[in-house]
Amino acid sequence: MKEVYFRLSAFINHIGIPVSQFERKCGFSNGYVRSVSNSIGSDKLRALSDIYPELSIEWLLTGKGDMLKGATIINNSGISISGGNSGNNTIDNRRYDSDSPDVLKKQIEDLERTIAERERLLEEKEVRIKEKDTQIKEKDTQIKEKDTQIKEKDTQIKTLLDIIACKQGQ
């Protein structure tokens, strides 16, 4: 019998994501879920427990008790909401593809933090660019001074060569 497989499939169906996405999320190989029969290795159970703490491992292995631990609710978008009606429900730290207002708000906050960090990095780079521009201008000025010195030396050398040529011609 494939009792564990059927319960695992029921859980995947309950959270409302494709089996392939579930396997990727858990770090399982493609097709792993289909290969499950009546047992799952401890490493796979640990991954399941870490990623889906609301899943009752006892239920998964034995069928005893409820599928979900405690007062955790999972909707069809794969969002895990824990807690009572106290107003401080939290959405877990995983990313979900959903149009739920709570998920969208969390995604907006994450994006705003990312934008702020990138703006900070951009400002730092702009400061460094201005510093480099100043250094380049200083080097350009030094190059122009050296060019002028070289031209003066070339003129002096030409004058000396002319003097030498005149003396040899006498």
Biotite code that builds the C-alpha atoms (Angstrom):
import biotite.structure as struc

atoms = struc.array([
    struc.Atom([0.000, 0.000, 0.000], chain_id="A", res_id=1, res_name="MET", atom_name="CA", element="C"),
    struc.Atom([0.995, 3.591, -0.518], chain_id="A", res_id=2, res_name="LYS", atom_name="CA", element="C"),
    struc.Atom([-0.704, 5.091, 2.543], chain_id="A", res_id=3, res_name="GLU", atom_name="CA", element="C"),
    struc.Atom([2.038, 7.662, 3.223], chain_id="A", res_id=4, res_name="VAL", atom_name="CA", element="C"),
    struc.Atom([1.949, 8.648, -0.436], chain_id="A", res_id=5, res_name="TYR", atom_name="CA", element="C"),
    struc.Atom([-1.819, 9.216, -0.278], chain_id="A", res_id=6, res_name="PHE", atom_name="CA", element="C"),
    struc.Atom([-1.521, 11.347, 2.879], chain_id="A", res_id=7, res_name="ARG", atom_name="CA", element="C"),
    struc.Atom([1.386, 13.335, 1.423], chain_id="A", res_id=8, res_name="LEU", atom_name="CA", element="C"),
    struc.Atom([-0.645, 13.886, -1.754], chain_id="A", res_id=9, res_name="SER", atom_name="CA", element="C"),
    struc.Atom([-3.592, 15.022, 0.368], chain_id="A", res_id=10, res_name="ALA", atom_name="CA", element="C"),
    struc.Atom([-1.348, 17.568, 2.115], chain_id="A", res_id=11, res_name="PHE", atom_name="CA", element="C"),
    struc.Atom([0.043, 18.856, -1.194], chain_id="A", res_id=12, res_name="ILE", atom_name="CA", element="C"),
    struc.Atom([-3.510, 19.162, -2.521], chain_id="A", res_id=13, res_name="ASN", atom_name="CA", element="C"),
    struc.Atom([-4.514, 20.969, 0.685], chain_id="A", res_id=14, res_name="HIS", atom_name="CA", element="C"),
    struc.Atom([-1.786, 23.627, 0.314], chain_id="A", res_id=15, res_name="ILE", atom_name="CA", element="C"),
    struc.Atom([-2.770, 24.042, -3.327], chain_id="A", res_id=16, res_name="GLY", atom_name="CA", element="C"),
    struc.Atom([0.544, 23.868, -5.149], chain_id="A", res_id=17, res_name="ILE", atom_name="CA", element="C"),
    struc.Atom([1.709, 21.537, -7.915], chain_id="A", res_id=18, res_name="PRO", atom_name="CA", element="C"),
    struc.Atom([3.672, 18.449, -6.868], chain_id="A", res_id=19, res_name="VAL", atom_name="CA", element="C"),
    struc.Atom([6.721, 19.633, -8.835], chain_id="A", res_id=20, res_name="SER", atom_name="CA", element="C"),
    struc.Atom([6.754, 22.949, -6.944], chain_id="A", res_id=21, res_name="GLN", atom_name="CA", element="C"),
    struc.Atom([6.385, 21.080, -3.643], chain_id="A", res_id=22, res_name="PHE", atom_name="CA", element="C"),
    struc.Atom([9.326, 18.825, -4.543], chain_id="A", res_id=23, res_name="GLU", atom_name="CA", element="C"),
    struc.Atom([11.521, 21.805, -5.487], chain_id="A", res_id=24, res_name="ARG", atom_name="CA", element="C"),
    struc.Atom([10.575, 23.666, -2.314], chain_id="A", res_id=25, res_name="LYS", atom_name="CA", element="C"),
    struc.Atom([11.515, 20.663, -0.167], chain_id="A", res_id=26, res_name="CYS", atom_name="CA", element="C"),
    struc.Atom([14.701, 19.919, -2.097], chain_id="A", res_id=27, res_name="GLY", atom_name="CA", element="C"),
    struc.Atom([13.352, 16.553, -3.283], chain_id="A", res_id=28, res_name="PHE", atom_name="CA", element="C"),
    struc.Atom([14.217, 15.110, -6.655], chain_id="A", res_id=29, res_name="SER", atom_name="CA", element="C"),
    struc.Atom([11.703, 15.372, -9.462], chain_id="A", res_id=30, res_name="ASN", atom_name="CA", element="C"),
    struc.Atom([9.229, 12.480, -9.109], chain_id="A", res_id=31, res_name="GLY", atom_name="CA", element="C"),
    struc.Atom([10.124, 11.768, -5.473], chain_id="A", res_id=32, res_name="TYR", atom_name="CA", element="C"),
    struc.Atom([6.531, 12.127, -4.228], chain_id="A", res_id=33, res_name="VAL", atom_name="CA", element="C"),
    struc.Atom([5.303, 9.489, -6.688], chain_id="A", res_id=34, res_name="ARG", atom_name="CA", element="C"),
    struc.Atom([7.971, 7.088, -5.398], chain_id="A", res_id=35, res_name="SER", atom_name="CA", element="C"),
    struc.Atom([6.849, 7.354, -1.747], chain_id="A", res_id=36, res_name="VAL", atom_name="CA", element="C"),
    struc.Atom([5.127, 4.243, -0.433], chain_id="A", res_id=37, res_name="SER", atom_name="CA", element="C"),
    struc.Atom([4.806, 3.523, 3.292], chain_id="A", res_id=38, res_name="ASN", atom_name="CA", element="C"),
    struc.Atom([7.869, 5.299, 4.630], chain_id="A", res_id=39, res_name="SER", atom_name="CA", element="C"),
    struc.Atom([9.927, 8.429, 4.204], chain_id="A", res_id=40, res_name="ILE", atom_name="CA", element="C"),
    struc.Atom([13.581, 8.821, 5.185], chain_id="A", res_id=41, res_name="GLY", atom_name="CA", element="C"),
    struc.Atom([14.449, 10.895, 8.236], chain_id="A", res_id=42, res_name="SER", atom_name="CA", element="C"),
    struc.Atom([16.234, 13.509, 6.098], chain_id="A", res_id=43, res_name="ASP", atom_name="CA", element="C"),
    struc.Atom([13.082, 13.991, 4.012], chain_id="A", res_id=44, res_name="LYS", atom_name="CA", element="C"),
    struc.Atom([10.926, 14.187, 7.151], chain_id="A", res_id=45, res_name="LEU", atom_name="CA", element="C"),
    struc.Atom([13.274, 16.823, 8.574], chain_id="A", res_id=46, res_name="ARG", atom_name="CA", element="C"),
    struc.Atom([12.989, 18.871, 5.367], chain_id="A", res_id=47, res_name="ALA", atom_name="CA", element="C"),
    struc.Atom([9.197, 18.562, 5.446], chain_id="A", res_id=48, res_name="LEU", atom_name="CA", element="C"),
    struc.Atom([9.106, 19.604, 9.085], chain_id="A", res_id=49, res_name="SER", atom_name="CA", element="C"),
    struc.Atom([11.384, 22.608, 8.467], chain_id="A", res_id=50, res_name="ASP", atom_name="CA", element="C"),
    struc.Atom([9.504, 23.863, 5.420], chain_id="A", res_id=51, res_name="ILE", atom_name="CA", element="C"),
    struc.Atom([5.996, 22.911, 6.536], chain_id="A", res_id=52, res_name="TYR", atom_name="CA", element="C"),
    struc.Atom([6.007, 23.098, 10.350], chain_id="A", res_id=53, res_name="PRO", atom_name="CA", element="C"),
    struc.Atom([2.214, 22.977, 10.336], chain_id="A", res_id=54, res_name="GLU", atom_name="CA", element="C"),
    struc.Atom([2.247, 19.426, 8.873], chain_id="A", res_id=55, res_name="LEU", atom_name="CA", element="C"),
    struc.Atom([1.784, 16.724, 11.513], chain_id="A", res_id=56, res_name="SER", atom_name="CA", element="C"),
    struc.Atom([4.511, 14.162, 10.870], chain_id="A", res_id=57, res_name="ILE", atom_name="CA", element="C"),
    struc.Atom([2.605, 11.668, 13.059], chain_id="A", res_id=58, res_name="GLU", atom_name="CA", element="C"),
    struc.Atom([-0.434, 12.021, 10.805], chain_id="A", res_id=59, res_name="TRP", atom_name="CA", element="C"),
    struc.Atom([1.730, 11.703, 7.695], chain_id="A", res_id=60, res_name="LEU", atom_name="CA", element="C"),
    struc.Atom([3.357, 8.469, 8.871], chain_id="A", res_id=61, res_name="LEU", atom_name="CA", element="C"),
    struc.Atom([0.491, 6.812, 10.754], chain_id="A", res_id=62, res_name="THR", atom_name="CA", element="C"),
    struc.Atom([-2.716, 8.585, 9.783], chain_id="A", res_id=63, res_name="GLY", atom_name="CA", element="C"),
    struc.Atom([-3.405, 9.312, 13.468], chain_id="A", res_id=64, res_name="LYS", atom_name="CA", element="C"),
    struc.Atom([-4.559, 12.752, 14.516], chain_id="A", res_id=65, res_name="GLY", atom_name="CA", element="C"),
    struc.Atom([-5.074, 15.794, 12.296], chain_id="A", res_id=66, res_name="ASP", atom_name="CA", element="C"),
    struc.Atom([-3.157, 16.692, 9.163], chain_id="A", res_id=67, res_name="MET", atom_name="CA", element="C"),
    struc.Atom([-2.230, 20.073, 10.654], chain_id="A", res_id=68, res_name="LEU", atom_name="CA", element="C"),
    struc.Atom([-0.708, 20.892, 14.012], chain_id="A", res_id=69, res_name="LYS", atom_name="CA", element="C"),
    struc.Atom([-2.394, 23.374, 16.358], chain_id="A", res_id=70, res_name="GLY", atom_name="CA", element="C"),
    struc.Atom([-4.449, 26.244, 14.994], chain_id="A", res_id=71, res_name="ALA", atom_name="CA", element="C"),
    struc.Atom([-2.513, 26.613, 11.764], chain_id="A", res_id=72, res_name="THR", atom_name="CA", element="C"),
    struc.Atom([-4.553, 27.300, 8.663], chain_id="A", res_id=73, res_name="ILE", atom_name="CA", element="C"),
    struc.Atom([-3.262, 26.880, 5.127], chain_id="A", res_id=74, res_name="ILE", atom_name="CA", element="C"),
    struc.Atom([-5.242, 28.371, 2.310], chain_id="A", res_id=75, res_name="ASN", atom_name="CA", element="C"),
    struc.Atom([-5.232, 27.346, -1.350], chain_id="A", res_id=76, res_name="ASN", atom_name="CA", element="C"),
    struc.Atom([-2.541, 29.917, -2.127], chain_id="A", res_id=77, res_name="SER", atom_name="CA", element="C"),
    struc.Atom([-0.058, 28.079, 0.092], chain_id="A", res_id=78, res_name="GLY", atom_name="CA", element="C"),
    struc.Atom([-0.051, 30.742, 2.809], chain_id="A", res_id=79, res_name="ILE", atom_name="CA", element="C"),
    struc.Atom([0.463, 29.533, 6.343], chain_id="A", res_id=80, res_name="SER", atom_name="CA", element="C"),
    struc.Atom([-1.251, 31.706, 8.961], chain_id="A", res_id=81, res_name="ILE", atom_name="CA", element="C"),
    struc.Atom([-0.683, 30.898, 12.615], chain_id="A", res_id=82, res_name="SER", atom_name="CA", element="C"),
    struc.Atom([-2.308, 32.183, 15.780], chain_id="A", res_id=83, res_name="GLY", atom_name="CA", element="C"),
    struc.Atom([-5.729, 32.930, 17.147], chain_id="A", res_id=84, res_name="GLY", atom_name="CA", element="C"),
    struc.Atom([-7.969, 35.928, 16.731], chain_id="A", res_id=85, res_name="ASN", atom_name="CA", element="C"),
    struc.Atom([-5.701, 38.211, 18.736], chain_id="A", res_id=86, res_name="SER", atom_name="CA", element="C"),
    struc.Atom([-4.867, 40.333, 15.710], chain_id="A", res_id=87, res_name="GLY", atom_name="CA", element="C"),
    struc.Atom([-1.189, 39.356, 15.641], chain_id="A", res_id=88, res_name="ASN", atom_name="CA", element="C"),
    struc.Atom([-1.373, 36.608, 13.050], chain_id="A", res_id=89, res_name="ASN", atom_name="CA", element="C"),
    struc.Atom([1.861, 36.210, 11.126], chain_id="A", res_id=90, res_name="THR", atom_name="CA", element="C"),
    struc.Atom([2.628, 34.945, 7.667], chain_id="A", res_id=91, res_name="ILE", atom_name="CA", element="C"),
    struc.Atom([5.672, 32.721, 7.572], chain_id="A", res_id=92, res_name="ASP", atom_name="CA", element="C"),
    struc.Atom([8.883, 33.871, 5.910], chain_id="A", res_id=93, res_name="ASN", atom_name="CA", element="C"),
    struc.Atom([8.480, 31.919, 2.675], chain_id="A", res_id=94, res_name="ARG", atom_name="CA", element="C"),
    struc.Atom([7.594, 33.601, -0.615], chain_id="A", res_id=95, res_name="ARG", atom_name="CA", element="C"),
    struc.Atom([4.335, 32.723, -2.305], chain_id="A", res_id=96, res_name="TYR", atom_name="CA", element="C"),
    struc.Atom([2.707, 33.460, -5.635], chain_id="A", res_id=97, res_name="ASP", atom_name="CA", element="C"),
    struc.Atom([-0.575, 34.864, -4.428], chain_id="A", res_id=98, res_name="SER", atom_name="CA", element="C"),
    struc.Atom([-2.770, 37.894, -4.710], chain_id="A", res_id=99, res_name="ASP", atom_name="CA", element="C"),
    struc.Atom([-3.696, 37.786, -1.025], chain_id="A", res_id=100, res_name="SER", atom_name="CA", element="C"),
    struc.Atom([-3.506, 41.297, 0.500], chain_id="A", res_id=101, res_name="PRO", atom_name="CA", element="C"),
    struc.Atom([-1.221, 40.094, 3.307], chain_id="A", res_id=102, res_name="ASP", atom_name="CA", element="C"),
    struc.Atom([1.175, 38.429, 0.885], chain_id="A", res_id=103, res_name="VAL", atom_name="CA", element="C"),
    struc.Atom([1.128, 41.405, -1.458], chain_id="A", res_id=104, res_name="LEU", atom_name="CA", element="C"),
    struc.Atom([1.796, 43.785, 1.439], chain_id="A", res_id=105, res_name="LYS", atom_name="CA", element="C"),
    struc.Atom([4.762, 41.643, 2.542], chain_id="A", res_id=106, res_name="LYS", atom_name="CA", element="C"),
    struc.Atom([6.097, 41.532, -1.032], chain_id="A", res_id=107, res_name="GLN", atom_name="CA", element="C"),
    struc.Atom([5.757, 45.321, -1.324], chain_id="A", res_id=108, res_name="ILE", atom_name="CA", element="C"),
    struc.Atom([7.649, 45.792, 1.953], chain_id="A", res_id=109, res_name="GLU", atom_name="CA", element="C"),
    struc.Atom([10.401, 43.441, 0.727], chain_id="A", res_id=110, res_name="ASP", atom_name="CA", element="C"),
    struc.Atom([10.622, 45.308, -2.569], chain_id="A", res_id=111, res_name="LEU", atom_name="CA", element="C"),
    struc.Atom([10.750, 48.675, -0.807], chain_id="A", res_id=112, res_name="GLU", atom_name="CA", element="C"),
    struc.Atom([13.629, 47.424, 1.368], chain_id="A", res_id=113, res_name="ARG", atom_name="CA", element="C"),
    struc.Atom([15.430, 46.150, -1.729], chain_id="A", res_id=114, res_name="THR", atom_name="CA", element="C"),
    struc.Atom([14.912, 49.465, -3.523], chain_id="A", res_id=115, res_name="ILE", atom_name="CA", element="C"),
    struc.Atom([16.171, 51.444, -0.509], chain_id="A", res_id=116, res_name="ALA", atom_name="CA", element="C"),
    struc.Atom([19.293, 49.259, -0.284], chain_id="A", res_id=117, res_name="GLU", atom_name="CA", element="C"),
    struc.Atom([19.980, 49.626, -3.995], chain_id="A", res_id=118, res_name="ARG", atom_name="CA", element="C"),
    struc.Atom([19.495, 53.399, -3.815], chain_id="A", res_id=119, res_name="GLU", atom_name="CA", element="C"),
    struc.Atom([21.991, 53.528, -0.932], chain_id="A", res_id=120, res_name="ARG", atom_name="CA", element="C"),
    struc.Atom([24.509, 51.509, -2.967], chain_id="A", res_id=121, res_name="LEU", atom_name="CA", element="C"),
    struc.Atom([23.906, 53.734, -5.977], chain_id="A", res_id=122, res_name="LEU", atom_name="CA", element="C"),
    struc.Atom([24.591, 56.862, -3.912], chain_id="A", res_id=123, res_name="GLU", atom_name="CA", element="C"),
    struc.Atom([27.835, 55.326, -2.622], chain_id="A", res_id=124, res_name="GLU", atom_name="CA", element="C"),
    struc.Atom([28.891, 54.527, -6.179], chain_id="A", res_id=125, res_name="LYS", atom_name="CA", element="C"),
    struc.Atom([28.035, 58.055, -7.349], chain_id="A", res_id=126, res_name="GLU", atom_name="CA", element="C"),
    struc.Atom([30.287, 59.474, -4.617], chain_id="A", res_id=127, res_name="VAL", atom_name="CA", element="C"),
    struc.Atom([33.103, 57.154, -5.726], chain_id="A", res_id=128, res_name="ARG", atom_name="CA", element="C"),
    struc.Atom([32.556, 58.171, -9.361], chain_id="A", res_id=129, res_name="ILE", atom_name="CA", element="C"),
    struc.Atom([32.855, 61.859, -8.422], chain_id="A", res_id=130, res_name="LYS", atom_name="CA", element="C"),
    struc.Atom([36.071, 61.102, -6.527], chain_id="A", res_id=131, res_name="GLU", atom_name="CA", element="C"),
    struc.Atom([37.459, 59.238, -9.554], chain_id="A", res_id=132, res_name="LYS", atom_name="CA", element="C"),
    struc.Atom([36.411, 62.104, -11.867], chain_id="A", res_id=133, res_name="ASP", atom_name="CA", element="C"),
    struc.Atom([38.344, 64.524, -9.652], chain_id="A", res_id=134, res_name="THR", atom_name="CA", element="C"),
    struc.Atom([41.389, 62.227, -9.734], chain_id="A", res_id=135, res_name="GLN", atom_name="CA", element="C"),
    struc.Atom([41.140, 61.975, -13.520], chain_id="A", res_id=136, res_name="ILE", atom_name="CA", element="C"),
    struc.Atom([41.014, 65.781, -13.861], chain_id="A", res_id=137, res_name="LYS", atom_name="CA", element="C"),
    struc.Atom([44.088, 66.076, -11.638], chain_id="A", res_id=138, res_name="GLU", atom_name="CA", element="C"),
    struc.Atom([45.936, 63.505, -13.755], chain_id="A", res_id=139, res_name="LYS", atom_name="CA", element="C"),
    struc.Atom([44.880, 65.316, -16.950], chain_id="A", res_id=140, res_name="ASP", atom_name="CA", element="C"),
    struc.Atom([46.339, 68.539, -15.552], chain_id="A", res_id=141, res_name="THR", atom_name="CA", element="C"),
    struc.Atom([49.574, 66.729, -14.656], chain_id="A", res_id=142, res_name="GLN", atom_name="CA", element="C"),
    struc.Atom([49.738, 65.218, -18.165], chain_id="A", res_id=143, res_name="ILE", atom_name="CA", element="C"),
    struc.Atom([49.303, 68.682, -19.736], chain_id="A", res_id=144, res_name="LYS", atom_name="CA", element="C"),
    struc.Atom([52.099, 70.054, -17.521], chain_id="A", res_id=145, res_name="GLU", atom_name="CA", element="C"),
    struc.Atom([54.367, 67.154, -18.538], chain_id="A", res_id=146, res_name="LYS", atom_name="CA", element="C"),
    struc.Atom([53.495, 67.699, -22.219], chain_id="A", res_id=147, res_name="ASP", atom_name="CA", element="C"),
    struc.Atom([54.487, 71.354, -21.848], chain_id="A", res_id=148, res_name="THR", atom_name="CA", element="C"),
    struc.Atom([57.753, 70.334, -20.158], chain_id="A", res_id=149, res_name="GLN", atom_name="CA", element="C"),
    struc.Atom([58.474, 67.823, -22.932], chain_id="A", res_id=150, res_name="ILE", atom_name="CA", element="C"),
    struc.Atom([57.869, 70.471, -25.602], chain_id="A", res_id=151, res_name="LYS", atom_name="CA", element="C"),
    struc.Atom([60.262, 72.842, -23.783], chain_id="A", res_id=152, res_name="GLU", atom_name="CA", element="C"),
    struc.Atom([62.875, 70.075, -23.592], chain_id="A", res_id=153, res_name="LYS", atom_name="CA", element="C"),
    struc.Atom([62.350, 69.258, -27.288], chain_id="A", res_id=154, res_name="ASP", atom_name="CA", element="C"),
    struc.Atom([62.923, 72.940, -28.103], chain_id="A", res_id=155, res_name="THR", atom_name="CA", element="C"),
    struc.Atom([66.083, 72.981, -25.964], chain_id="A", res_id=156, res_name="GLN", atom_name="CA", element="C"),
    struc.Atom([67.338, 69.785, -27.621], chain_id="A", res_id=157, res_name="ILE", atom_name="CA", element="C"),
    struc.Atom([66.667, 71.242, -31.090], chain_id="A", res_id=158, res_name="LYS", atom_name="CA", element="C"),
    struc.Atom([68.521, 74.407, -30.126], chain_id="A", res_id=159, res_name="THR", atom_name="CA", element="C"),
    struc.Atom([71.488, 72.383, -28.847], chain_id="A", res_id=160, res_name="LEU", atom_name="CA", element="C"),
    struc.Atom([71.516, 70.233, -31.988], chain_id="A", res_id=161, res_name="LEU", atom_name="CA", element="C"),
    struc.Atom([71.508, 73.421, -34.076], chain_id="A", res_id=162, res_name="ASP", atom_name="CA", element="C"),
    struc.Atom([74.425, 74.798, -32.055], chain_id="A", res_id=163, res_name="ILE", atom_name="CA", element="C"),
    struc.Atom([76.359, 71.530, -32.477], chain_id="A", res_id=164, res_name="ILE", atom_name="CA", element="C"),
    struc.Atom([75.658, 71.487, -36.209], chain_id="A", res_id=165, res_name="ALA", atom_name="CA", element="C"),
    struc.Atom([76.892, 75.106, -36.551], chain_id="A", res_id=166, res_name="CYS", atom_name="CA", element="C"),
    struc.Atom([80.109, 74.364, -34.663], chain_id="A", res_id=167, res_name="LYS", atom_name="CA", element="C"),
    struc.Atom([80.801, 71.287, -36.737], chain_id="A", res_id=168, res_name="GLN", atom_name="CA", element="C"),
    struc.Atom([80.221, 73.273, -39.905], chain_id="A", res_id=169, res_name="GLY", atom_name="CA", element="C"),
    struc.Atom([82.831, 75.892, -38.980], chain_id="A", res_id=170, res_name="GLN", atom_name="CA", element="C"),
])
